[in-house]
Structure formats: C-alpha cells, structure tokens
C-alpha cells in the first residue's frame, strides 16, 4: 500500500513540504523571515511559523492530497468559527490570506501540483496531564456537550460537506482510513478473532441506531493531543476529522490509545458528569460506551495499516495490536 501522502520517501516528502511551508509564509508577511518547525505529520503536516522580528507565531496546516475537498475544508472551518462565536467554545481563529480566503493553494517548483493550506492563530496551552486525567475530564465532557448542543440547534450551511463516520466508513466495506485487517502484526488466527469482534460491533451499532438524538456532526478526534489547557481554559484544536457520526464517538476518541488503563471507568464517569451538566445521556446510551471505545480502537488499527510511515503509527507499534486483541477478547466475553 502506498503512503497516504504519495510514493515519495518520508524524508523527501517532508523536505518538499517544508518548502511549501516556506512559500506559505508569503501569505503572512512577504518581507519577513520566519523560522519553520514541523510539529506533526499524520493525515496532514502541521508547522509552527515564527516571525523572527515580531516573534508572532502562526500554525500552518498543509493538507495531504486526495482527502478533503476545498468544500469540505471550508465546512470544517465554518463550524469551528460558529462554535467559537455562537457557543463560546475556544477554537483557533482561521487567518485569512491577503485575498480574504481561508484556504490557500500553495505551489513550489518541487510541488507543482500544489497543496491546500490553512493558517490558524497559535493558541497557548498544554495537553492534559496523561498521568492525572481525572480532573480534566468533567470539563472536557461539558465542552463536548456544548459542541453537541450547538450542532443540534445549528442549520448546516448550504453546501456543507464532511465525511460520515458510520460502520461502513470505519470498519465496513468503504473505510476512509483503510481496512482493519491491514493493520500491523495480524496473522490469520488473530484476524479470525477480530472478524468475530467486528461483527458484534456491527450488530450492536445497528441496534443502537443513527437517530438524530444520537448521530450528528462531531469533532471525532478529541484525543489528548487535540486539547490544550491554559489557565483552566480547555481549547479544542484540529477539526480535520470532524464529520457525521455518533455523539458518543467523541468520548471514545478522548480515550484513544488508553482504553486499557485501569482508570478508564473513572474517566468515563468524570466525562459523563460534565456532559450531563449540559446534555442528557440515557442509561441505554451509557451502556453502549464500550462498543464505541472498541469501534475507535479498531479504526485506529486500520489507520496504522494505511499510515505506517507516520511517526504516530511507528510509535504505537505491535503493542497496540497486542492490547487490541486482549480488549477484543474481554469485549466478546461480555457481548459476544
């Protein structure tokens, strides 16, 4: 399988994308010199641009090719802006270019086809302390509920376009992130177990349903890396995966990579405590949370198979698959 970013080697790809970032600084201050620091390379590649004279910092997101259309990116940015202006959720402001556009098509000699780029304000803050998450989860639950409340009251603008994250597009026949069975460290025996596991997830989600009280526009990637805490204020960044899915998927994504921690039940309880200050969660919905945790876990496994060149996939390694098998056996023992 080719890389999500094409067939270039990783080092060469990143060198060329650095050139795109250099060109993009012209959109901010054409005569200034910027330092350019790559801070993330996953679906997209993100850079911190710092003006060497003013020390002003700006975030640049360089989009991968053949993933989101300009209409889909504009829809993401529109919702981010509406959340901040209508609901008071602290999201980064989009920085328009000289022509007022949010999305910039940047080309270089080495990237003649160009890349879609977006500039964001730099937000101060630190990721939640992974060693002490309980105190931050009630606030996270409350913010998530405010986002969901906004969606339930918000009329989607004409031409609004985002992915749908349902069973078929996560673990089914048409997955946006690749097939789970292409994940790392899977042999035939393990695939048999996981196929049974995925079928149980499918049946339970089908029974749970996609009614408007359970299924709508969500962030879909509320993991720790996309949350910044500054002076008690939780800021939400990186809406690139936002789309139409189950509201409870936002809780599952907040527990990405840590589903096996012994304090997960306490984290879920803390999140629900905050969420219920704003919106309700029925007993039936609460009972299905383990299914959403495993849906997310398996979707990340699929993502690792199709993004094996990324730093995140390599850092997770075979251990992620091993733990997934353990969690699958526990889940099947209860629901299978």
HUJOLIN-V68929 format. One record per pair of residues at least 4 apart in sequence whose C-alpha atoms are under 8 Angstrom apart, sorted by the first residue. I is the first residue (numbers start at 1). J is the second residue. Records with the same first field share a line. If there is no record, write none. Layout:
I = J ; J
//
This chain:
1 = 306
2 = 6 ; 7 ; 306
3 = 7 ; 8 ; 306 ; 307 ; 308 ; 309
4 = 43 ; 64 ; 306 ; 307
5 = 13 ; 64 ; 65
8 = 12 ; 13
9 = 13
10 = 14 ; 309
11 = 15
12 = 16
13 = 17
14 = 18
15 = 19
16 = 20 ; 110 ; 111
17 = 21 ; 45 ; 62
18 = 22 ; 36 ; 38
19 = 23 ; 108
20 = 24 ; 62 ; 106 ; 107 ; 108 ; 111 ; 115
21 = 25 ; 36 ; 47 ; 60 ; 62
22 = 26 ; 34 ; 36
23 = 106 ; 107 ; 108
24 = 28 ; 106 ; 117
25 = 29 ; 30 ; 34 ; 49
26 = 30 ; 31
27 = 97 ; 98
28 = 97 ; 98
32 = 51 ; 52 ; 53
33 = 51 ; 52 ; 53
34 = 49 ; 50 ; 51 ; 52
35 = 49 ; 50 ; 51 ; 52
36 = 47 ; 48 ; 49 ; 50
37 = 47 ; 48 ; 49
38 = 45 ; 46 ; 47 ; 48
39 = 45 ; 46 ; 47 ; 48
40 = 44 ; 45 ; 46 ; 47
41 = 45 ; 46 ; 310 ; 311
42 = 307 ; 310 ; 311 ; 312
43 = 63 ; 64
44 = 61 ; 62 ; 63 ; 64
45 = 61 ; 62 ; 63 ; 64
46 = 59 ; 60 ; 61 ; 62
47 = 59 ; 60 ; 61
48 = 57 ; 58 ; 59 ; 60
49 = 57 ; 58 ; 59 ; 60
50 = 55 ; 56 ; 57 ; 58
51 = 55 ; 56 ; 57
52 = 56
57 = 121 ; 122
58 = 119 ; 120 ; 121 ; 122
59 = 119 ; 120 ; 121 ; 122
60 = 117 ; 118 ; 119 ; 120
61 = 117 ; 118 ; 119
62 = 115 ; 116 ; 117 ; 118
63 = 115 ; 116 ; 117
64 = 115 ; 116
65 = 115
68 = 72 ; 73
69 = 73
70 = 74 ; 103 ; 116
71 = 75 ; 159 ; 160 ; 161
72 = 76 ; 160 ; 161 ; 162
73 = 77 ; 103 ; 240
74 = 78 ; 102 ; 103
75 = 79 ; 160 ; 161 ; 162
76 = 80 ; 162 ; 239 ; 240 ; 242
77 = 81 ; 94 ; 239
78 = 82
79 = 83
80 = 84 ; 91 ; 92 ; 239
81 = 85 ; 91 ; 93 ; 94
82 = 86 ; 87
83 = 87 ; 88 ; 89 ; 90 ; 91 ; 147 ; 150
84 = 88 ; 89 ; 90 ; 91
85 = 89
86 = 150
87 = 146 ; 147 ; 150
89 = 143 ; 146 ; 147 ; 235 ; 236
90 = 234 ; 235 ; 236
91 = 235 ; 236 ; 237
92 = 120 ; 121 ; 122 ; 123 ; 236 ; 237
93 = 120 ; 121
94 = 102 ; 118 ; 119 ; 120 ; 121
95 = 102 ; 118 ; 119 ; 120 ; 121
96 = 100 ; 101 ; 102 ; 103 ; 119
97 = 101 ; 102 ; 104
102 = 118 ; 119
103 = 116 ; 117 ; 118
104 = 116 ; 117 ; 118
105 = 114 ; 115 ; 116 ; 117
106 = 114 ; 115 ; 116 ; 117
107 = 111 ; 112 ; 113 ; 114 ; 115
108 = 112 ; 114
111 = 115
123 = 228 ; 235
124 = 228 ; 230
125 = 228 ; 229 ; 230 ; 235
126 = 227 ; 228 ; 229 ; 230
127 = 224 ; 225 ; 226 ; 227 ; 228 ; 229
128 = 132 ; 133 ; 136 ; 224 ; 227 ; 228 ; 229
129 = 133
130 = 224
133 = 137 ; 267
134 = 138 ; 266 ; 267 ; 270
136 = 140
137 = 141 ; 267 ; 270 ; 271 ; 274
138 = 142 ; 270 ; 271 ; 272 ; 273 ; 274 ; 275
139 = 143 ; 234 ; 271 ; 274
140 = 144 ; 234 ; 271 ; 274 ; 275
141 = 145 ; 251 ; 270 ; 271 ; 272 ; 273 ; 274 ; 275
142 = 146 ; 271 ; 274 ; 275 ; 276 ; 277 ; 278
143 = 147 ; 275
144 = 148 ; 250 ; 275
145 = 149 ; 275 ; 276 ; 278 ; 279
146 = 150 ; 278 ; 279
147 = 151 ; 218
148 = 152 ; 216 ; 217 ; 218 ; 247
149 = 153 ; 278 ; 279
150 = 154
151 = 155 ; 216 ; 217
152 = 216
156 = 160
162 = 242 ; 243 ; 244
163 = 241 ; 242 ; 243 ; 244
164 = 169 ; 243 ; 244 ; 245
165 = 169 ; 170 ; 243 ; 244 ; 245 ; 246
166 = 170 ; 244 ; 245 ; 246
167 = 171 ; 172 ; 202 ; 205
168 = 172 ; 173 ; 174 ; 175
169 = 173 ; 174 ; 175 ; 176
170 = 174 ; 175 ; 176 ; 177 ; 295 ; 299
171 = 175 ; 179 ; 180 ; 198 ; 295 ; 298 ; 299 ; 302
172 = 179
173 = 179
175 = 179
177 = 299 ; 302 ; 303 ; 306
178 = 182 ; 302 ; 303 ; 305 ; 306
179 = 183 ; 302 ; 303 ; 305
180 = 298 ; 299 ; 301 ; 302 ; 303 ; 305
181 = 186 ; 191 ; 302
182 = 186 ; 302 ; 305 ; 306
183 = 301 ; 302 ; 303 ; 304 ; 305 ; 306 ; 321
184 = 301 ; 304 ; 305 ; 317 ; 318 ; 321
185 = 318 ; 321
186 = 190 ; 191 ; 321
187 = 191
188 = 192
189 = 193
190 = 194 ; 325
191 = 195
192 = 196
193 = 197 ; 328
194 = 198 ; 325 ; 328
195 = 199
196 = 200
197 = 201 ; 328 ; 331 ; 332 ; 336
198 = 202
199 = 203
200 = 204 ; 332 ; 335 ; 336
201 = 205 ; 291 ; 294 ; 295
202 = 206
203 = 207
204 = 208 ; 291
205 = 209 ; 291
209 = 214
210 = 214 ; 215 ; 246
211 = 215
212 = 216
214 = 246 ; 247 ; 248
215 = 244 ; 245 ; 246 ; 247
216 = 243 ; 244 ; 245 ; 246 ; 247
217 = 242 ; 243 ; 244 ; 245 ; 247
218 = 242 ; 243 ; 244 ; 245 ; 246 ; 247 ; 250
219 = 239 ; 241 ; 242 ; 243 ; 250
220 = 239 ; 241 ; 242 ; 243 ; 245 ; 249 ; 250 ; 253
221 = 226 ; 238 ; 239 ; 241 ; 242 ; 250 ; 253 ; 254
222 = 226 ; 227 ; 236 ; 250 ; 251 ; 253 ; 254
223 = 227 ; 253 ; 254 ; 255 ; 256
224 = 254
226 = 236 ; 237 ; 238
227 = 234 ; 235 ; 236 ; 237
228 = 234 ; 235 ; 236 ; 237
229 = 233 ; 234 ; 235
230 = 234 ; 235
245 = 249
246 = 250
247 = 251
248 = 252 ; 289 ; 292
249 = 253 ; 292 ; 293 ; 296
250 = 254
251 = 255 ; 268 ; 271 ; 293
252 = 256 ; 289 ; 292 ; 293 ; 296
253 = 293 ; 296
255 = 259 ; 264 ; 293
256 = 293 ; 296 ; 297
257 = 297 ; 320
258 = 264
259 = 264 ; 293 ; 297
260 = 264 ; 323 ; 327
263 = 267
264 = 268
265 = 269
266 = 270
267 = 271
268 = 272
269 = 273
270 = 274
271 = 275
272 = 276 ; 281
273 = 277
274 = 278
275 = 279 ; 280
276 = 280 ; 281
281 = 285 ; 286
282 = 286
283 = 287
284 = 288
285 = 289
288 = 292
289 = 293
290 = 294 ; 331
291 = 295
292 = 296
293 = 297
294 = 298 ; 327 ; 328
295 = 299
296 = 300
297 = 301 ; 324
298 = 302 ; 324
299 = 303
300 = 304
301 = 305 ; 320 ; 321
302 = 306
303 = 307
304 = 308 ; 313
307 = 313
308 = 313 ; 314
309 = 313 ; 314
310 = 314
311 = 315
312 = 316
313 = 317
316 = 320
317 = 321
318 = 322
319 = 323
320 = 324
321 = 325
322 = 326
323 = 327
324 = 328
325 = 329
326 = 330
327 = 331
328 = 332
329 = 333
330 = 334
331 = 335 ; 336
332 = 336
//
